[in-house]
Amino acid sequence: MIVADPKPPRQAPPPDARRAEGCAEDANDDMTARAAAMLPAHLIQPGEIIVLLLKPSPWFILLRPLKTLVALGLATMIAVLIAGYFFLGAYQTETAVVGVAIIALRLFWEFMEWLSRAYVLTDRRVIRVEGVLRVNVYEAPLEKVQQTEVIRTLREQLVGLGTIGFATAGTAFTDAFWIMIARPFEVHQKVVQTLRRYRG
């Protein structure tokens, strides 16, 4: 009678592999916790893997309303000069205070806009969340994303930022943008790699 050799015991993965798996799980848990804090409830589906979770650079708060801020600053200066020209010294201070207050309110609104924005890339979808008073969620399955591009305005180039655009099948234009993100070319490369890996 021939007795088959018993099945060799399964070897445990080497310590380095276990350590790498543990680090990956910790990173995924951290990403999930961040997503729960930044995104609307139940936006991420069970089992969905978050590849990227980003926000615009804090420069967004200053650069996005830059033209408006410059215009408000110039208007305030002109109003103060006019008050001084007509010897309305009492109104100069009040005019300056009102102008600065308006600028501060504009910056506060942009800060709230910055807080509301989140850009997410998962193994299934591209997502953009934005909106202070009304939350707007854009999402597109990876298999429908036909083209991505990096766009850099002059103000973005000056501080090392960029915008990534996404175009989906069935449209002749770019559907959504991740605006004013840091390291745009690195992020774009990660997006392309994810599309190649998960788009099927």
Backbone hydrogen bonds in HBPLUS format (Angstrom, degrees):
<---DONOR---> <-ACCEPTOR-->    atom                        ^
c    i                          cat <-CA-CA->   ^        H-A-AA   ^      H-
h    n   atom  resd res      DA  || num        DHA   H-A  angle D-A-AA Bond
n    s   type  num  typ     dist DA aas  dist angle  dist       angle   num
A0017-ALA N   A0014-PRO O   2.99 MM   3  5.36 119.0  2.38 107.1 121.8     1
A0018-ARG N   A0014-PRO O   3.04 MM   4  6.40 160.5  2.08 157.2 163.3     2
A0019-ARG N   A0015-PRO O   2.81 MM   4  6.02 156.1  1.87 151.1 158.4     3
A0020-ALA N   A0016-ASP O   2.91 MM   4  6.13 155.5  1.97 145.5 151.9     4
A0021-GLU N   A0017-ALA O   2.89 MM   4  6.14 159.0  1.93 149.9 155.7     5
A0022-GLY N   A0018-ARG O   2.92 MM   4  6.11 154.9  1.98 145.4 152.4     6
A0023-CYS N   A0019-ARG O   2.91 MM   4  6.19 154.6  1.98 148.1 154.9     7
A0024-ALA N   A0020-ALA O   2.92 MM   4  6.16 157.4  1.97 148.8 154.9     8
A0025-GLU N   A0021-GLU O   2.96 MM   4  6.21 156.7  2.02 147.3 153.4     9
A0026-ASP N   A0022-GLY O   2.92 MM   4  6.15 159.1  1.96 147.6 153.6    10
A0027-ALA N   A0023-CYS O   2.86 MM   4  6.08 160.4  1.90 149.9 155.2    11
A0028-ASN N   A0024-ALA O   2.92 MM   4  6.12 155.5  1.98 145.1 152.0    12
A0029-ASP N   A0025-GLU O   2.86 MM   4  6.09 156.4  1.91 149.1 155.7    13
A0030-ASP N   A0026-ASP O   2.89 MM   4  6.12 156.5  1.95 149.1 155.6    14
A0031-MET N   A0027-ALA O   2.90 MM   4  6.12 156.2  1.95 146.4 153.0    15
A0032-THR N   A0028-ASN O   2.88 MM   4  6.09 155.2  1.94 146.3 153.3    16
A0033-ALA N   A0029-ASP O   2.93 MM   4  6.18 153.9  2.00 146.3 153.1    17
A0034-ARG N   A0030-ASP O   2.97 MM   4  6.24 158.8  2.02 148.8 154.3    18
A0035-ALA N   A0031-MET O   2.87 MM   4  6.08 156.3  1.93 147.2 154.3    19
A0036-ALA N   A0032-THR O   2.95 MM   4  6.18 153.1  2.02 145.7 152.5    20
A0037-ALA N   A0033-ALA O   3.20 MM   4  6.48 143.2  2.35 140.2 149.3    21
A0037-ALA N   A0034-ARG O   3.12 MM   3  5.17 124.2  2.45  94.9 108.9    22
A0038-MET N   A0034-ARG O   2.98 MM   4  6.17 142.6  2.12 147.4 158.1    23
A0039-LEU N   A0035-ALA O   2.86 MM   4  5.53 154.2  1.93 155.0 157.4    24
A0043-LEU N   A0040-PRO O   3.29 MM   3  5.79 150.4  2.39 136.7 132.9    25
A0048-GLU N   A0045-GLN O   3.03 MM   3  5.41 161.3  2.06 134.3 135.5    26
A0123-ASP N   A0049-ILE O   2.94 MM  74  5.49 134.7  2.15 145.2 157.2    27
A0051-VAL N   A0121-LEU O   2.71 MM  70  5.45 149.1  1.80 145.6 156.0    28
A0052-LEU N   A0121-LEU O   2.99 MM  69  4.90 159.8  2.03 138.7 142.2    29
A0121-LEU N   A0052-LEU O   2.94 MM  69  4.90 161.3  1.98 137.9 139.6    30
A0054-LEU N   A0119-TYR O   2.78 MM  65  4.99 171.5  1.79 155.5 158.3    31
A0119-TYR N   A0054-LEU O   2.81 MM  65  4.99 165.9  1.83 143.4 145.5    32
A0057-SER N   A0180-MET O   2.74 MM 123  5.94 171.1  1.75 167.9 167.7    33
A0060-PHE N   A0057-SER O   2.83 MM   3  5.65 165.4  1.85 126.2 130.8    34
A0061-ILE N   A0058-PRO O   3.09 MM   3  5.86 148.0  2.20 120.5 125.2    35
A0062-LEU N   A0059-TRP O   3.02 MM   3  5.50 133.4  2.24 111.4 122.7    36
A0063-LEU N   A0059-TRP O   2.81 MM   4  5.91 178.7  1.81 170.2 170.6    37
A0064-ARG N   A0060-PHE O   3.11 MM   4  5.46 161.7  2.14 133.7 139.3    38
A0066-LEU N   A0063-LEU O   3.18 MM   3  4.88 163.7  2.20 108.4 109.0    39
A0069-LEU N   A0065-PRO O   2.85 MM   4  6.09 160.9  1.89 161.8 168.4    40
A0070-VAL N   A0066-LEU O   2.91 MM   4  6.14 160.1  1.95 153.9 158.8    41
A0071-ALA N   A0067-LYS O   2.97 MM   4  6.18 162.0  2.00 148.0 153.1    42
A0072-LEU N   A0068-THR O   2.85 MM   4  6.08 160.6  1.89 152.2 157.5    43
A0073-GLY N   A0069-LEU O   2.87 MM   4  6.02 156.6  1.93 146.6 153.3    44
A0074-LEU N   A0070-VAL O   2.92 MM   4  6.16 162.3  1.95 153.1 157.2    45
A0075-ALA N   A0071-ALA O   2.91 MM   4  6.08 161.1  1.94 148.7 154.4    46
A0076-THR N   A0072-LEU O   2.94 MM   4  6.08 154.8  2.00 145.7 152.3    47
A0077-MET N   A0073-GLY O   3.01 MM   4  6.26 159.9  2.06 147.6 152.8    48
A0078-ILE N   A0074-LEU O   2.91 MM   4  6.14 164.0  1.94 154.3 158.5    49
A0079-ALA N   A0075-ALA O   2.95 MM   4  6.09 160.1  1.99 145.6 151.4    50
A0080-VAL N   A0076-THR O   2.96 MM   4  6.19 156.1  2.02 148.5 154.9    51
A0081-LEU N   A0077-MET O   2.93 MM   4  6.18 158.4  1.98 149.5 155.5    52
A0082-ILE N   A0078-ILE O   2.86 MM   4  6.09 158.0  1.90 151.8 158.0    53
A0083-ALA N   A0079-ALA O   2.99 MM   4  6.19 158.9  2.04 144.6 150.4    54
A0084-GLY N   A0080-VAL O   2.96 MM   4  6.23 153.0  2.04 144.6 152.2    55
A0085-TYR N   A0081-LEU O   2.81 MM   4  6.02 149.5  1.90 146.8 155.7    56
A0086-PHE N   A0082-ILE O   3.06 MM   4  6.33 152.2  2.14 150.5 156.0    57
A0088-LEU N   A0083-ALA O   2.68 MM   5  4.89 159.4  1.72 168.0 161.1    58
A0087-PHE N   A0084-GLY O   3.09 MM   3  4.94 154.6  2.16 106.2 107.4    59
A0091-TYR N   A0088-LEU O   2.89 MM   3  5.53 141.1  2.04 116.3 126.9    60
A0092-GLN N   A0089-GLY O   3.20 MM   3  5.20 143.4  2.34  97.5 107.8    61
A0095-THR N   A0091-TYR O   2.84 MM   4  5.88 159.2  1.88 148.3 154.0    62
A0096-ALA N   A0092-GLN O   2.98 MM   4  6.20 160.9  2.02 149.9 154.9    63
A0097-VAL N   A0093-THR O   2.91 MM   4  6.14 159.4  1.96 151.9 157.6    64
A0098-VAL N   A0094-GLU O   2.95 MM   4  6.17 161.8  1.98 149.6 154.4    65
A0099-GLY N   A0095-THR O   2.95 MM   4  6.15 161.9  1.98 149.4 154.6    66
A0100-VAL N   A0096-ALA O   2.93 MM   4  6.13 164.6  1.96 152.3 156.0    67
A0101-ALA N   A0097-VAL O   2.90 MM   4  6.04 154.7  1.97 146.8 154.3    68
A0102-ILE N   A0098-VAL O   2.99 MM   4  6.24 155.2  2.05 149.9 155.7    69
A0103-ILE N   A0099-GLY O   3.07 MM   4  6.35 160.3  2.11 148.6 153.9    70
A0104-ALA N   A0100-VAL O   2.88 MM   4  6.10 157.0  1.93 148.2 154.9    71
A0105-LEU N   A0101-ALA O   2.92 MM   4  6.17 155.0  1.98 147.6 154.0    72
A0106-ARG N   A0102-ILE O   2.98 MM   4  6.25 153.4  2.06 146.8 154.1    73
A0107-LEU N   A0103-ILE O   2.99 MM   4  6.28 156.8  2.05 149.8 155.8    74
A0108-PHE N   A0104-ALA O   2.88 MM   4  6.12 150.6  1.97 145.4 154.2    75
A0109-TRP N   A0105-LEU O   2.98 MM   4  6.23 154.4  2.05 146.5 152.5    76
A0110-GLU N   A0106-ARG O   3.12 MM   4  6.42 157.0  2.17 144.6 150.6    77
A0111-PHE N   A0107-LEU O   2.90 MM   4  6.17 144.9  2.03 143.2 153.5    78
A0112-MET N   A0108-PHE O   2.99 MM   4  6.34 152.6  2.07 148.0 154.5    79
A0113-GLU N   A0109-TRP O   2.91 MM   4  6.27 150.8  1.99 146.0 154.8    80
A0114-TRP N   A0110-GLU O   2.84 MM   4  6.09 154.0  1.90 145.5 152.5    81
A0115-LEU N   A0111-PHE O   2.94 MM   4  6.24 156.6  1.99 148.1 154.2    82
A0116-SER N   A0112-MET O   3.06 MM   4  6.26 145.8  2.18 141.9 150.6    83
A0117-ARG N   A0114-TRP O   3.30 MM   3  5.45 148.1  2.40 102.5 111.1    84
A0118-ALA N   A0129-VAL O   2.96 MM  11  5.14 145.5  2.08 141.1 144.2    85
A0129-VAL N   A0118-ALA O   2.88 MM  11  5.14 166.2  1.90 159.0 161.3    86
A0120-VAL N   A0127-ILE O   2.94 MM   7  4.94 172.2  1.94 140.4 142.9    87
A0127-ILE N   A0120-VAL O   2.83 MM   7  4.94 165.0  1.85 159.5 157.1    88
A0122-THR N   A0125-ARG O   2.95 MM   3  5.31 174.1  1.96 163.7 164.9    89
A0142-LEU N   A0124-ARG O   2.86 MM  18  5.64 156.8  1.92 141.3 140.5    90
A0126-VAL N   A0140-ALA O   2.88 MM  14  5.30 153.3  1.95 147.3 155.6    91
A0140-ALA N   A0126-VAL O   2.93 MM  14  5.30 146.2  2.05 144.0 154.5    92
A0128-ARG N   A0138-TYR O   2.82 MM  10  5.06 153.2  1.89 145.9 150.2    93
A0138-TYR N   A0128-ARG O   2.83 MM  10  5.06 168.4  1.84 154.5 158.4    94
A0130-GLU N   A0136-ASN O   2.99 MM   6  5.32 152.7  2.07 147.1 155.5    95
A0136-ASN N   A0130-GLU O   2.62 MM   6  5.32 174.3  1.62 171.2 171.8    96
A0144-LYS N   A0141-PRO O   3.00 MM   3  5.54 154.4  2.06 114.9 122.7    97
A0145-VAL N   A0142-LEU O   3.10 MM   3  5.32 153.1  2.17 107.0 115.1    98
A0169-ALA N   A0144-LYS O   2.78 MM  25  5.37 142.7  1.92 146.5 159.1    99
A0146-GLN N   A0167-ALA O   2.86 MM  21  5.86 146.0  1.97 143.4 154.7   100
A0147-GLN N   A0167-ALA O   3.21 MM  20  5.14 158.2  2.26 144.6 142.9   101
A0167-ALA N   A0147-GLN O   2.91 MM  20  5.14 160.9  1.94 157.9 156.8   102
A0149-GLU N   A0165-GLY O   3.11 MM  16  5.18 144.2  2.24 137.2 141.5   103
A0165-GLY N   A0149-GLU O   2.86 MM  16  5.18 157.5  1.91 143.5 151.2   104
A0151-ILE N   A0163-THR O   2.69 MM  12  5.01 170.6  1.69 157.3 160.8   105
A0163-THR N   A0151-ILE O   2.73 MM  12  5.01 160.8  1.77 158.4 163.8   106
A0157-GLN N   A0153-THR O   2.91 MM   4  6.20 159.5  1.96 154.9 160.6   107
A0158-LEU N   A0154-LEU O   3.08 MM   4  6.32 149.9  2.18 149.6 156.9   108
A0159-VAL N   A0156-GLU O   3.17 MM   3  5.57 142.6  2.32 106.8 116.3   109
A0161-LEU N   A0156-GLU O   2.80 MM   5  4.66 168.0  1.81 140.5 137.9   110
A0160-GLY N   A0157-GLN O   3.28 MM   3  4.96 168.0  2.29  99.7 103.2   111
A0162-GLY N   A0181-ILE O   3.12 MM  19  5.54 134.2  2.34 138.3 151.6   112
A0181-ILE N   A0162-GLY O   2.86 MM  19  5.54 163.4  1.88 165.5 160.2   113
A0164-ILE N   A0178-TRP O   2.96 MM  14  5.11 156.1  2.02 138.9 143.1   114
A0178-TRP N   A0164-ILE O   2.78 MM  14  5.11 157.8  1.83 149.2 157.0   115
A0166-PHE N   A0176-ALA O   2.90 MM  10  5.40 152.7  1.98 158.3 161.2   116
A0175-ASP N   A0166-PHE O   2.68 MM   9  5.78 134.8  1.88 145.1 157.5   117
A0176-ALA N   A0166-PHE O   3.34 MM  10  5.40 158.3  2.39 140.5 146.6   118
A0187-VAL N   A0183-ARG O   3.05 MM   4  6.31 164.0  2.08 158.9 163.9   119
A0188-HIS N   A0184-PRO O   2.84 MM   4  5.98 156.4  1.89 144.4 151.5   120
A0189-GLN N   A0185-PHE O   2.97 MM   4  6.11 155.0  2.03 140.6 147.0   121
A0190-LYS N   A0186-GLU O   3.08 MM   4  6.37 152.5  2.16 144.7 151.8   122
A0191-VAL N   A0187-VAL O   2.91 MM   4  6.25 151.5  2.00 148.6 156.9   123
A0192-VAL N   A0188-HIS O   2.91 MM   4  6.21 163.1  1.94 155.2 158.6   124
A0193-GLN N   A0189-GLN O   2.94 MM   4  6.16 162.7  1.97 148.3 153.2   125
A0194-THR N   A0190-LYS O   2.96 MM   4  6.11 155.7  2.02 145.7 152.2   126
A0195-LEU N   A0191-VAL O   2.92 MM   4  6.19 157.8  1.97 152.3 158.4   127
A0196-ARG N   A0192-VAL O   2.98 MM   4  6.25 160.7  2.02 152.7 157.5   128
A0197-ARG N   A0193-GLN O   2.99 MM   4  6.15 145.8  2.11 141.6 151.3   129
A0198-TYR N   A0194-THR O   2.87 MM   4  5.94 170.5  1.88 158.2 159.9   130
A0199-ARG N   A0195-LEU O   2.95 MM   4  5.13 145.7  2.07 134.4 140.9   131
